[in-house]
C-alpha cells in the first residue's frame, strides 16, 4: 500500500445509535509512527470511533481515511496492512502461545517472524503455555503480538481501560 502523508484522517465524524449521538463531529489527523491515546469516560464514543476507523462500524456522517483509503468501501485494500488488537477473547483457550502466533504470522505474505515477535512482546518463556494459563497481562501481550503479526502500517491497540495499572 502506498503511504500517504497521514496514516489516519477523520473529518467531522458523527456516529448515532437511534437518538443517541456517540461521536459528535470529531476530526483528527494522525501521522505514521505516532502513538495516540483516546481517553474519556465510559460512553464517550471511544470504541465507536475506533470501530469506525477499523471498518467494522459505519458512520452516520463524516469521513475516515486510513492511508488514503476508506475503511468501509476500500476494505480489501486496507485489511492487509491494518493491525487490530482484540479487546478480549477470540483465542481458543487450549491454544498454545507460539503456535497461535506462528499461525497468524503464516496468514500474511509479509508476516512477522513468529519467534522474533514472541520475544518482542516478552512471551518467549511462555511459548508452550496455553492461553488459559496466561495472566491477564500476558493475554494482552499475546493479543498485541497477533495485531502485529502482519507487520501493519496502522495498528489499533484496544481500549484505554484495558491498560489499567494493578
Secondary structure, DSSP 8 states (H G I E B T S, - for coil): ----S-SEEEEEEEEEETTEEEEEEEEEEE-TT--------TTSSHHHHHHHHHTSS--SEEEEEETTB-TTTTHHHHGGGEEE--SS--S-TT-BHHHHHHHHHHTSTT---HHHHHHHTT-GGGTT-BGGGS-HHHHHHHHHHHHHTT--SEEE---GGGG---
